[in-house]
Amino acid sequence: MKKIKNFTSWLYLFFSFLVLIYIYYKSEIVWQNSNFDYYQKYYILSFILILLSIISFFINNEIKINILIIIISTSFSFYILEFYIDYYPQEKFSKKIIQSYKEKTGKNLDQRSKFEIYKDLKKQFPNITVYVPPNDYLKDDNFDFFHLAGISNSKTIHCNESGYFSIYQSDKYGFNNPNEEWLKKDVEFILVGDSFTHGACVNRPKDISGNIRLIKNNNTAVINLGYSGHGPIMQYATIKEYSKGLNPKNVLWLYYEGNDLADLENQLESSILLKYFNDNTFYQNLTSKQKTLDELLKKRIDKQKKEIIERQFSQFIKLYSLRNLLKMNKESKENSSEAPKLKPFDEFKKILNQTNELTKNNGSKLYFIYLPELARYRNLEYDNFDYNKIIKIVDNLGIPIIDIHKNVFINQDKPLSLFPFGSQGHYNETGYKLVAKNIYEFVNSK
């Protein structure tokens, strides 16, 4: 009877040590003691559990059973709440936006995730795919080359901010272009940049490059080499890899103030991208490796789908959503306490100067387009330090500047009207159109 009576206590003790071992593994092995402040409270909790487990050997069986019932009931309640947060989340779009979209378009606003629409459309379009951001694989050293675009010649799902998913047919190198652009004899424009250049969340030809094609009245090519997640090094690398032999008249470098400096800092950690930064002769010859790149990216998409399912299960077990709501997750703590880092202005200047020299050697003219972020028009006290610093760097390099903030946005009565529903991150169809118009008029005025 005594053995049966102590079974519950041994169970408590076993579980408490498991918790301690797991916390030690995460703190000392995974994070190598670099986040001890975060895990300290969990160490204290595990020691308290061990102490209570030891005490439980000296209390009667009825009390232990009652404690077990409380623990099970509390745990069950936590998981019910976690399930509710995960599967009954707040809508991405407000009811007002959903209703307004229905009234204007006669369609239901699409609230599926990227992989939900991928699964739904796969039956109808077997070659459909999703875009694969290169910066998701910055630290992947298992391959001898780094991809800068998506899967070639495929219907590609991009993103949804305006109530519908943007989907485009990728070109022979995985960029957002009609393939016929590559067949044209003369190239008037090459565009490089991140998701704004890529054409995030609008359908072609409502993106910047598509609008430029609509504006100009000649048969010269406009080739969009932008891709979501590109930063300054990737933009330079893309010009080196994909503009050979094109002899473009103009190269448009689109800089997004929201994250390009942060992207540069992260991309300096990639061993392959760092070679572009340090060695002007470095070249991956990606145009000859498209078949291999396609196979690699398809595997990454399959892996990504599996990881999403595994991550959802793991996060559910660890009550991730509930802890996030209570601001107990590591990410929440880091974001609130992390000291500001020095921004890589010197590195930015170097990579832009290298790009300028490269375009000059190719007989092309480089233009720097400054794209403003949404936060600028929401915050009356927006900090212009980075803006002034970047503009000065570009000006000192003698590169013509097309300031979209000054030329387009501040001339609008409501600058936020150029963003989807006045609240999402990228520009809407009207915003992209005005940006393209300003770029084309500026270039052709020179």
C-alpha beads as a LAMMPS data file, in Angstrom:
LAMMPS data file: protein, C-alpha beads

446 atoms
445 bonds

1 atom types
1 bond types

-500.0 500.0 xlo xhi
-500.0 500.0 ylo yhi
-500.0 500.0 zlo zhi

Masses

1 110.0

Atoms # bond

1 1 1 0.000 0.000 0.000
2 1 1 2.894 2.320 0.822
3 1 1 4.409 1.729 -2.642
4 1 1 1.123 2.626 -4.289
5 1 1 0.819 5.662 -2.023
6 1 1 4.266 6.943 -3.050
7 1 1 3.772 6.296 -6.754
8 1 1 2.200 9.703 -7.273
9 1 1 5.094 11.381 -5.475
10 1 1 7.645 9.570 -7.607
11 1 1 5.659 10.636 -10.679
12 1 1 5.814 14.262 -9.527
13 1 1 9.547 13.993 -8.915
14 1 1 10.225 12.313 -12.262
15 1 1 8.261 14.976 -14.137
16 1 1 10.018 17.787 -12.223
17 1 1 13.452 16.470 -13.170
18 1 1 12.368 16.123 -16.784
19 1 1 11.402 19.798 -16.746
20 1 1 14.776 20.741 -15.246
21 1 1 16.692 18.666 -17.829
22 1 1 14.730 20.237 -20.695
23 1 1 15.365 23.776 -19.380
24 1 1 19.072 22.993 -18.970
25 1 1 19.218 21.629 -22.522
26 1 1 17.579 24.758 -23.994
27 1 1 19.545 27.219 -21.870
28 1 1 23.022 25.695 -21.776
29 1 1 23.248 23.611 -24.949
30 1 1 20.946 25.221 -27.494
31 1 1 21.531 28.841 -26.431
32 1 1 24.926 28.221 -24.773
33 1 1 23.969 30.281 -21.709
34 1 1 23.465 33.391 -23.861
35 1 1 19.828 33.748 -22.723
36 1 1 20.163 32.838 -19.060
37 1 1 18.067 35.831 -17.949
38 1 1 15.143 34.462 -19.927
39 1 1 15.496 30.884 -18.625
40 1 1 16.220 31.906 -15.034
41 1 1 12.544 32.010 -14.058
42 1 1 12.068 28.526 -15.538
43 1 1 15.003 27.219 -13.493
44 1 1 13.352 28.621 -10.387
45 1 1 10.053 27.022 -11.376
46 1 1 11.676 23.614 -11.913
47 1 1 13.410 23.755 -8.499
48 1 1 10.113 24.659 -6.865
49 1 1 8.501 21.668 -8.563
50 1 1 11.280 19.372 -7.329
51 1 1 10.890 20.735 -3.785
52 1 1 7.117 20.246 -3.861
53 1 1 7.620 16.718 -5.207
54 1 1 9.863 15.868 -2.254
55 1 1 7.361 17.385 0.182
56 1 1 4.624 15.266 -1.396
57 1 1 6.250 12.114 0.075
58 1 1 5.249 13.363 3.534
59 1 1 1.610 14.265 2.925
60 1 1 -1.349 11.892 2.867
61 1 1 -2.579 10.218 -0.299
62 1 1 -5.908 12.058 -0.462
63 1 1 -4.208 15.457 -0.629
64 1 1 -1.838 14.177 -3.321
65 1 1 -4.735 12.947 -5.413
66 1 1 -6.479 16.301 -5.048
67 1 1 -3.283 18.074 -6.133
68 1 1 -3.037 15.763 -9.155
69 1 1 -6.648 16.542 -10.092
70 1 1 -5.919 20.288 -9.851
71 1 1 -2.788 19.939 -12.018
72 1 1 -4.631 17.911 -14.658
73 1 1 -7.621 20.276 -14.646
74 1 1 -5.395 23.346 -14.895
75 1 1 -3.318 21.824 -17.702
76 1 1 -6.459 20.829 -19.562
77 1 1 -7.809 24.381 -19.226
78 1 1 -4.537 25.833 -20.564
79 1 1 -4.668 23.588 -23.630
80 1 1 -8.319 24.403 -24.262
81 1 1 -7.350 28.091 -24.212
82 1 1 -4.345 27.420 -26.475
83 1 1 -6.623 25.589 -28.921
84 1 1 -9.046 28.515 -28.892
85 1 1 -6.289 31.070 -29.587
86 1 1 -4.847 28.947 -32.426
87 1 1 -8.009 27.914 -34.200
88 1 1 -10.275 30.858 -33.491
89 1 1 -7.828 33.723 -34.048
90 1 1 -8.672 37.323 -34.724
91 1 1 -9.406 37.915 -38.366
92 1 1 -6.502 39.240 -40.433
93 1 1 -8.951 41.745 -41.886
94 1 1 -11.590 43.610 -39.881
95 1 1 -15.284 42.982 -40.468
96 1 1 -15.531 46.496 -41.911
97 1 1 -12.854 45.727 -44.498
98 1 1 -14.432 42.362 -45.341
99 1 1 -17.820 44.000 -45.886
100 1 1 -16.336 46.901 -47.888
101 1 1 -14.418 44.483 -50.130
102 1 1 -17.598 42.514 -50.804
103 1 1 -19.530 45.681 -51.709
104 1 1 -16.811 46.973 -54.081
105 1 1 -15.864 43.738 -55.836
106 1 1 -18.824 41.434 -55.372
107 1 1 -16.351 38.799 -54.136
108 1 1 -15.517 37.331 -50.753
109 1 1 -12.246 38.517 -49.298
110 1 1 -9.709 35.664 -49.287
111 1 1 -8.456 34.870 -45.787
112 1 1 -6.651 31.607 -46.520
113 1 1 -3.000 31.132 -45.644
114 1 1 -0.357 30.800 -48.362
115 1 1 -0.209 27.038 -48.006
116 1 1 -3.996 26.663 -47.814
117 1 1 -4.437 28.324 -51.209
118 1 1 -1.465 26.315 -52.510
119 1 1 -3.211 23.092 -51.475
120 1 1 -6.514 24.231 -53.001
121 1 1 -5.008 25.264 -56.365
122 1 1 -2.609 22.324 -56.684
123 1 1 -5.421 20.123 -58.000
124 1 1 -6.245 22.603 -60.764
125 1 1 -2.683 23.694 -61.565
126 1 1 -0.191 20.844 -60.932
127 1 1 2.824 23.125 -61.491
128 1 1 1.657 25.819 -59.078
129 1 1 4.167 26.820 -56.426
130 1 1 4.824 29.445 -53.753
131 1 1 7.591 32.004 -53.644
132 1 1 10.643 30.965 -51.638
133 1 1 12.372 33.942 -49.943
134 1 1 16.158 33.509 -50.313
135 1 1 16.810 35.169 -46.951
136 1 1 15.129 32.208 -45.217
137 1 1 18.278 30.229 -46.043
138 1 1 21.056 32.683 -45.221
139 1 1 22.816 30.266 -42.870
140 1 1 22.313 27.140 -44.954
141 1 1 25.851 26.086 -45.886
142 1 1 24.844 22.671 -47.204
143 1 1 24.923 23.880 -50.807
144 1 1 27.627 25.368 -53.010
145 1 1 25.407 28.167 -54.310
146 1 1 22.755 30.569 -53.082
147 1 1 19.447 31.092 -54.924
148 1 1 18.266 34.623 -55.691
149 1 1 14.860 33.921 -57.259
150 1 1 12.083 31.329 -57.333
151 1 1 11.100 28.292 -59.378
152 1 1 11.130 28.949 -63.119
153 1 1 8.174 28.880 -65.533
154 1 1 5.619 28.231 -62.794
155 1 1 2.410 29.785 -61.604
156 1 1 3.602 31.293 -58.315
157 1 1 1.569 32.317 -55.259
158 1 1 2.941 35.455 -53.631
159 1 1 0.921 37.268 -50.951
160 1 1 -2.399 38.788 -49.906
161 1 1 -2.859 42.275 -48.461
162 1 1 -5.668 43.654 -50.628
163 1 1 -8.158 40.820 -50.212
164 1 1 -6.822 38.477 -52.881
165 1 1 -3.660 36.451 -53.382
166 1 1 -1.328 37.764 -56.048
167 1 1 -0.309 34.990 -58.447
168 1 1 2.093 35.345 -61.355
169 1 1 3.703 33.173 -64.021
170 1 1 7.427 33.194 -63.308
171 1 1 9.938 33.571 -66.124
172 1 1 12.761 31.210 -67.127
173 1 1 14.845 32.317 -64.135
174 1 1 12.069 32.413 -61.516
175 1 1 11.457 36.194 -61.535
176 1 1 8.146 38.015 -62.015
177 1 1 8.368 38.759 -65.754
178 1 1 6.713 37.665 -68.981
179 1 1 9.317 35.444 -70.693
180 1 1 9.110 37.519 -73.872
181 1 1 10.898 40.371 -72.106
182 1 1 14.103 38.320 -72.274
183 1 1 13.743 37.962 -76.051
184 1 1 13.677 41.683 -76.800
185 1 1 16.784 43.098 -78.402
186 1 1 17.058 46.298 -76.369
187 1 1 16.669 46.486 -72.583
188 1 1 15.572 49.898 -71.347
189 1 1 15.172 49.078 -67.636
190 1 1 16.390 46.508 -65.150
191 1 1 14.865 46.718 -61.673
192 1 1 16.399 45.294 -58.502
193 1 1 14.921 45.401 -55.013
194 1 1 12.897 43.471 -52.473
195 1 1 9.195 42.580 -52.278
196 1 1 8.106 46.057 -53.439
197 1 1 10.052 45.535 -56.655
198 1 1 8.949 41.900 -56.844
199 1 1 5.342 43.184 -57.035
200 1 1 4.114 42.048 -53.634
201 1 1 0.379 41.467 -53.286
202 1 1 -0.768 42.797 -56.685
203 1 1 -1.114 40.985 -59.985
204 1 1 0.943 41.795 -63.061
205 1 1 0.865 44.330 -64.683
206 1 1 -0.218 46.297 -61.588
207 1 1 3.306 46.080 -60.145
208 1 1 6.020 48.706 -60.735
209 1 1 7.700 46.989 -63.699
210 1 1 4.332 46.136 -65.250
211 1 1 3.191 49.745 -65.021
212 1 1 6.428 50.961 -66.632
213 1 1 5.779 48.567 -69.532
214 1 1 2.298 50.055 -69.916
215 1 1 3.579 53.646 -69.837
216 1 1 6.398 53.431 -72.394
217 1 1 5.410 53.304 -76.060
218 1 1 8.253 51.280 -77.545
219 1 1 9.322 47.654 -77.809
220 1 1 12.263 47.824 -75.403
221 1 1 12.396 45.401 -72.476
222 1 1 11.668 46.042 -68.802
223 1 1 13.172 43.200 -66.758
224 1 1 12.209 42.876 -63.111
225 1 1 14.955 41.198 -61.056
226 1 1 13.386 42.083 -57.710
227 1 1 12.504 39.356 -55.242
228 1 1 11.005 39.307 -51.755
229 1 1 13.649 39.384 -49.049
230 1 1 16.369 40.828 -51.254
231 1 1 18.667 43.277 -49.525
232 1 1 21.573 45.370 -50.864
233 1 1 24.028 42.466 -51.296
234 1 1 21.414 40.314 -53.032
235 1 1 20.535 43.199 -55.333
236 1 1 24.177 43.617 -56.309
237 1 1 24.543 39.853 -56.741
238 1 1 21.417 39.719 -58.920
239 1 1 22.762 42.392 -61.260
240 1 1 26.036 40.454 -61.580
241 1 1 24.308 37.126 -62.189
242 1 1 21.422 38.054 -64.482
243 1 1 22.315 41.229 -66.412
244 1 1 25.287 39.806 -68.307
245 1 1 24.929 40.425 -72.004
246 1 1 21.728 42.472 -71.632
247 1 1 23.431 45.891 -71.754
248 1 1 20.512 47.668 -70.086
249 1 1 20.182 51.377 -70.625
250 1 1 19.020 52.035 -67.053
251 1 1 19.377 50.088 -63.798
252 1 1 16.810 50.980 -61.125
253 1 1 17.932 50.239 -57.558
254 1 1 14.817 50.334 -55.360
255 1 1 15.660 50.884 -51.688
256 1 1 12.969 50.247 -49.062
257 1 1 13.517 52.190 -45.861
258 1 1 11.554 49.700 -43.756
259 1 1 14.117 46.890 -43.677
260 1 1 16.916 47.148 -46.262
261 1 1 19.593 48.023 -43.691
262 1 1 18.474 45.179 -41.432
263 1 1 18.522 42.828 -44.427
264 1 1 22.068 43.920 -45.224
265 1 1 23.200 43.195 -41.671
266 1 1 21.678 39.698 -41.777
267 1 1 22.992 38.918 -45.251
268 1 1 26.553 39.722 -44.217
269 1 1 26.340 36.504 -42.165
270 1 1 25.949 34.368 -45.292
271 1 1 29.255 32.845 -46.371
272 1 1 28.314 32.936 -50.072
273 1 1 26.826 36.437 -50.089
274 1 1 29.860 37.698 -48.206
275 1 1 31.972 36.637 -51.201
276 1 1 30.038 39.086 -53.396
277 1 1 30.757 41.792 -50.830
278 1 1 34.478 41.104 -50.537
279 1 1 35.361 39.893 -54.039
280 1 1 34.303 41.848 -57.129
281 1 1 35.173 38.864 -59.313
282 1 1 32.946 36.378 -57.469
283 1 1 30.179 34.890 -59.599
284 1 1 27.906 31.838 -59.135
285 1 1 26.824 31.483 -62.780
286 1 1 23.216 30.929 -61.667
287 1 1 21.702 31.227 -65.137
288 1 1 23.277 27.888 -66.066
289 1 1 21.982 26.156 -62.916
290 1 1 18.244 26.785 -63.175
291 1 1 17.255 23.110 -63.353
292 1 1 19.256 22.373 -60.202
293 1 1 17.836 25.464 -58.496
294 1 1 14.275 24.401 -59.337
295 1 1 14.828 20.973 -57.811
296 1 1 16.372 22.521 -54.712
297 1 1 13.505 24.986 -54.241
298 1 1 10.820 22.309 -54.701
299 1 1 12.468 20.285 -51.934
300 1 1 12.584 23.376 -49.747
301 1 1 8.860 23.992 -50.264
302 1 1 8.048 20.385 -49.308
303 1 1 10.289 20.710 -46.273
304 1 1 8.676 24.023 -45.373
305 1 1 5.209 22.442 -45.388
306 1 1 6.374 19.649 -43.074
307 1 1 8.116 22.135 -40.789
308 1 1 4.927 24.200 -40.503
309 1 1 2.973 21.129 -39.350
310 1 1 5.738 20.073 -36.940
311 1 1 6.122 23.622 -35.614
312 1 1 2.383 23.960 -35.049
313 1 1 2.364 20.720 -33.031
314 1 1 5.473 21.694 -31.057
315 1 1 4.137 25.162 -30.309
316 1 1 0.806 23.720 -29.200
317 1 1 2.526 21.339 -26.749
318 1 1 4.587 24.251 -25.360
319 1 1 1.531 26.564 -25.128
320 1 1 3.272 28.997 -27.447
321 1 1 0.240 31.153 -28.282
322 1 1 -0.847 31.464 -24.658
323 1 1 2.671 32.372 -23.520
324 1 1 2.918 34.851 -26.380
325 1 1 -0.339 36.444 -25.251
326 1 1 1.127 36.772 -21.764
327 1 1 4.433 38.056 -23.228
328 1 1 6.355 35.124 -21.775
329 1 1 8.023 34.006 -24.997
330 1 1 11.725 34.598 -25.585
331 1 1 11.014 36.693 -28.697
332 1 1 8.840 39.100 -26.713
333 1 1 11.553 39.599 -24.103
334 1 1 14.307 40.083 -26.668
335 1 1 12.333 42.633 -28.662
336 1 1 11.612 44.712 -25.586
337 1 1 15.092 44.670 -24.056
338 1 1 17.564 44.240 -26.900
339 1 1 20.026 47.108 -27.175
340 1 1 19.994 48.959 -30.507
341 1 1 22.700 47.867 -32.942
342 1 1 24.904 50.063 -35.077
343 1 1 23.469 50.089 -38.574
344 1 1 25.727 49.037 -41.446
345 1 1 25.937 52.382 -43.276
346 1 1 29.584 51.847 -44.271
347 1 1 28.788 48.431 -45.730
348 1 1 25.819 49.898 -47.555
349 1 1 28.012 52.602 -49.077
350 1 1 30.532 49.998 -50.211
351 1 1 27.982 47.714 -51.878
352 1 1 26.217 50.616 -53.588
353 1 1 29.531 51.981 -54.856
354 1 1 30.399 48.532 -56.231
355 1 1 27.030 48.456 -57.970
356 1 1 27.608 51.903 -59.436
357 1 1 30.989 50.858 -60.814
358 1 1 29.529 47.648 -62.223
359 1 1 26.708 49.457 -64.039
360 1 1 29.115 52.068 -65.421
361 1 1 31.368 49.325 -66.767
362 1 1 28.328 47.767 -68.448
363 1 1 27.453 51.066 -70.090
364 1 1 24.343 51.497 -67.951
365 1 1 22.991 54.372 -65.849
366 1 1 22.191 53.622 -62.186
367 1 1 19.237 55.321 -60.475
368 1 1 18.507 55.092 -56.738
369 1 1 14.789 54.971 -55.863
370 1 1 13.919 55.632 -52.218
371 1 1 10.701 53.837 -51.172
372 1 1 9.019 55.027 -47.946
373 1 1 7.398 52.753 -45.377
374 1 1 3.883 52.855 -43.925
375 1 1 5.085 53.882 -40.432
376 1 1 6.322 57.208 -41.792
377 1 1 2.735 58.349 -42.430
378 1 1 1.345 57.058 -39.172
379 1 1 3.936 58.667 -36.921
380 1 1 4.046 62.470 -36.893
381 1 1 7.423 62.304 -35.115
382 1 1 9.021 59.834 -37.547
383 1 1 12.807 59.655 -37.094
384 1 1 14.512 60.800 -40.324
385 1 1 18.073 59.988 -39.225
386 1 1 18.387 56.917 -41.486
387 1 1 16.657 58.711 -44.335
388 1 1 19.062 61.665 -44.209
389 1 1 22.081 59.364 -43.859
390 1 1 21.139 57.194 -46.849
391 1 1 20.297 60.158 -49.073
392 1 1 23.654 61.746 -48.230
393 1 1 25.554 58.532 -49.045
394 1 1 23.823 58.165 -52.409
395 1 1 24.272 61.845 -53.239
396 1 1 28.007 61.697 -52.426
397 1 1 28.374 58.754 -54.802
398 1 1 26.899 60.889 -57.573
399 1 1 23.940 58.555 -58.171
400 1 1 20.664 60.221 -59.266
401 1 1 18.023 59.931 -56.540
402 1 1 14.299 59.430 -57.146
403 1 1 12.762 60.225 -53.762
404 1 1 9.308 58.615 -53.803
405 1 1 8.528 60.057 -50.374
406 1 1 8.937 63.629 -51.608
407 1 1 7.835 63.105 -55.196
408 1 1 4.714 61.022 -54.588
409 1 1 3.536 60.357 -51.055
410 1 1 3.640 63.782 -49.410
411 1 1 1.779 65.198 -52.407
412 1 1 -1.227 63.024 -51.523
413 1 1 -3.969 64.359 -49.262
414 1 1 -3.990 60.938 -47.610
415 1 1 -0.664 59.103 -48.100
416 1 1 -2.084 56.056 -46.307
417 1 1 -4.568 55.664 -49.165
418 1 1 -1.674 54.264 -51.242
419 1 1 -1.468 51.235 -48.923
420 1 1 -3.995 48.360 -48.920
421 1 1 -6.968 49.468 -46.797
422 1 1 -4.693 52.212 -45.474
423 1 1 -3.021 49.786 -43.094
424 1 1 -1.055 46.971 -44.775
425 1 1 2.683 46.954 -45.458
426 1 1 3.163 47.178 -49.257
427 1 1 1.662 49.637 -51.705
428 1 1 -1.695 49.004 -53.330
429 1 1 -2.352 49.106 -57.086
430 1 1 -2.671 52.904 -57.077
431 1 1 0.528 53.286 -55.060
432 1 1 2.550 51.094 -57.418
433 1 1 1.151 52.949 -60.437
434 1 1 2.148 56.365 -59.078
435 1 1 5.623 55.107 -58.157
436 1 1 6.152 53.690 -61.675
437 1 1 4.921 56.909 -63.283
438 1 1 7.282 59.048 -61.208
439 1 1 10.266 56.790 -61.954
440 1 1 9.612 56.792 -65.698
441 1 1 9.093 60.570 -65.886
442 1 1 12.246 61.257 -63.839
443 1 1 14.459 58.978 -65.972
444 1 1 13.105 60.359 -69.230
445 1 1 13.557 63.962 -68.099
446 1 1 17.348 63.476 -67.938

Bonds

1 1 1 2
2 1 2 3
3 1 3 4
4 1 4 5
5 1 5 6
6 1 6 7
7 1 7 8
8 1 8 9
9 1 9 10
10 1 10 11
11 1 11 12
12 1 12 13
13 1 13 14
14 1 14 15
15 1 15 16
16 1 16 17
17 1 17 18
18 1 18 19
19 1 19 20
20 1 20 21
21 1 21 22
22 1 22 23
23 1 23 24
24 1 24 25
25 1 25 26
26 1 26 27
27 1 27 28
28 1 28 29
29 1 29 30
30 1 30 31
31 1 31 32
32 1 32 33
33 1 33 34
34 1 34 35
35 1 35 36
36 1 36 37
37 1 37 38
38 1 38 39
39 1 39 40
40 1 40 41
41 1 41 42
42 1 42 43
43 1 43 44
44 1 44 45
45 1 45 46
46 1 46 47
47 1 47 48
48 1 48 49
49 1 49 50
50 1 50 51
51 1 51 52
52 1 52 53
53 1 53 54
54 1 54 55
55 1 55 56
56 1 56 57
57 1 57 58
58 1 58 59
59 1 59 60
60 1 60 61
61 1 61 62
62 1 62 63
63 1 63 64
64 1 64 65
65 1 65 66
66 1 66 67
67 1 67 68
68 1 68 69
69 1 69 70
70 1 70 71
71 1 71 72
72 1 72 73
73 1 73 74
74 1 74 75
75 1 75 76
76 1 76 77
77 1 77 78
78 1 78 79
79 1 79 80
80 1 80 81
81 1 81 82
82 1 82 83
83 1 83 84
84 1 84 85
85 1 85 86
86 1 86 87
87 1 87 88
88 1 88 89
89 1 89 90
90 1 90 91
91 1 91 92
92 1 92 93
93 1 93 94
94 1 94 95
95 1 95 96
96 1 96 97
97 1 97 98
98 1 98 99
99 1 99 100
100 1 100 101
101 1 101 102
102 1 102 103
103 1 103 104
104 1 104 105
105 1 105 106
106 1 106 107
107 1 107 108
108 1 108 109
109 1 109 110
110 1 110 111
111 1 111 112
112 1 112 113
113 1 113 114
114 1 114 115
115 1 115 116
116 1 116 117
117 1 117 118
118 1 118 119
119 1 119 120
120 1 120 121
121 1 121 122
122 1 122 123
123 1 123 124
124 1 124 125
125 1 125 126
126 1 126 127
127 1 127 128
128 1 128 129
129 1 129 130
130 1 130 131
131 1 131 132
132 1 132 133
133 1 133 134
134 1 134 135
135 1 135 136
136 1 136 137
137 1 137 138
138 1 138 139
139 1 139 140
140 1 140 141
141 1 141 142
142 1 142 143
143 1 143 144
144 1 144 145
145 1 145 146
146 1 146 147
147 1 147 148
148 1 148 149
149 1 149 150
150 1 150 151
151 1 151 152
152 1 152 153
153 1 153 154
154 1 154 155
155 1 155 156
156 1 156 157
157 1 157 158
158 1 158 159
159 1 159 160
160 1 160 161
161 1 161 162
162 1 162 163
163 1 163 164
164 1 164 165
165 1 165 166
166 1 166 167
167 1 167 168
168 1 168 169
169 1 169 170
170 1 170 171
171 1 171 172
172 1 172 173
173 1 173 174
174 1 174 175
175 1 175 176
176 1 176 177
177 1 177 178
178 1 178 179
179 1 179 180
180 1 180 181
181 1 181 182
182 1 182 183
183 1 183 184
184 1 184 185
185 1 185 186
186 1 186 187
187 1 187 188
188 1 188 189
189 1 189 190
190 1 190 191
191 1 191 192
192 1 192 193
193 1 193 194
194 1 194 195
195 1 195 196
196 1 196 197
197 1 197 198
198 1 198 199
199 1 199 200
200 1 200 201
201 1 201 202
202 1 202 203
203 1 203 204
204 1 204 205
205 1 205 206
206 1 206 207
207 1 207 208
208 1 208 209
209 1 209 210
210 1 210 211
211 1 211 212
212 1 212 213
213 1 213 214
214 1 214 215
215 1 215 216
216 1 216 217
217 1 217 218
218 1 218 219
219 1 219 220
220 1 220 221
221 1 221 222
222 1 222 223
223 1 223 224
224 1 224 225
225 1 225 226
226 1 226 227
227 1 227 228
228 1 228 229
229 1 229 230
230 1 230 231
231 1 231 232
232 1 232 233
233 1 233 234
234 1 234 235
235 1 235 236
236 1 236 237
237 1 237 238
238 1 238 239
239 1 239 240
240 1 240 241
241 1 241 242
242 1 242 243
243 1 243 244
244 1 244 245
245 1 245 246
246 1 246 247
247 1 247 248
248 1 248 249
249 1 249 250
250 1 250 251
251 1 251 252
252 1 252 253
253 1 253 254
254 1 254 255
255 1 255 256
256 1 256 257
257 1 257 258
258 1 258 259
259 1 259 260
260 1 260 261
261 1 261 262
262 1 262 263
263 1 263 264
264 1 264 265
265 1 265 266
266 1 266 267
267 1 267 268
268 1 268 269
269 1 269 270
270 1 270 271
271 1 271 272
272 1 272 273
273 1 273 274
274 1 274 275
275 1 275 276
276 1 276 277
277 1 277 278
278 1 278 279
279 1 279 280
280 1 280 281
281 1 281 282
282 1 282 283
283 1 283 284
284 1 284 285
285 1 285 286
286 1 286 287
287 1 287 288
288 1 288 289
289 1 289 290
290 1 290 291
291 1 291 292
292 1 292 293
293 1 293 294
294 1 294 295
295 1 295 296
296 1 296 297
297 1 297 298
298 1 298 299
299 1 299 300
300 1 300 301
301 1 301 302
302 1 302 303
303 1 303 304
304 1 304 305
305 1 305 306
306 1 306 307
307 1 307 308
308 1 308 309
309 1 309 310
310 1 310 311
311 1 311 312
312 1 312 313
313 1 313 314
314 1 314 315
315 1 315 316
316 1 316 317
317 1 317 318
318 1 318 319
319 1 319 320
320 1 320 321
321 1 321 322
322 1 322 323
323 1 323 324
324 1 324 325
325 1 325 326
326 1 326 327
327 1 327 328
328 1 328 329
329 1 329 330
330 1 330 331
331 1 331 332
332 1 332 333
333 1 333 334
334 1 334 335
335 1 335 336
336 1 336 337
337 1 337 338
338 1 338 339
339 1 339 340
340 1 340 341
341 1 341 342
342 1 342 343
343 1 343 344
344 1 344 345
345 1 345 346
346 1 346 347
347 1 347 348
348 1 348 349
349 1 349 350
350 1 350 351
351 1 351 352
352 1 352 353
353 1 353 354
354 1 354 355
355 1 355 356
356 1 356 357
357 1 357 358
358 1 358 359
359 1 359 360
360 1 360 361
361 1 361 362
362 1 362 363
363 1 363 364
364 1 364 365
365 1 365 366
366 1 366 367
367 1 367 368
368 1 368 369
369 1 369 370
370 1 370 371
371 1 371 372
372 1 372 373
373 1 373 374
374 1 374 375
375 1 375 376
376 1 376 377
377 1 377 378
378 1 378 379
379 1 379 380
380 1 380 381
381 1 381 382
382 1 382 383
383 1 383 384
384 1 384 385
385 1 385 386
386 1 386 387
387 1 387 388
388 1 388 389
389 1 389 390
390 1 390 391
391 1 391 392
392 1 392 393
393 1 393 394
394 1 394 395
395 1 395 396
396 1 396 397
397 1 397 398
398 1 398 399
399 1 399 400
400 1 400 401
401 1 401 402
402 1 402 403
403 1 403 404
404 1 404 405
405 1 405 406
406 1 406 407
407 1 407 408
408 1 408 409
409 1 409 410
410 1 410 411
411 1 411 412
412 1 412 413
413 1 413 414
414 1 414 415
415 1 415 416
416 1 416 417
417 1 417 418
418 1 418 419
419 1 419 420
420 1 420 421
421 1 421 422
422 1 422 423
423 1 423 424
424 1 424 425
425 1 425 426
426 1 426 427
427 1 427 428
428 1 428 429
429 1 429 430
430 1 430 431
431 1 431 432
432 1 432 433
433 1 433 434
434 1 434 435
435 1 435 436
436 1 436 437
437 1 437 438
438 1 438 439
439 1 439 440
440 1 440 441
441 1 441 442
442 1 442 443
443 1 443 444
444 1 444 445
445 1 445 446
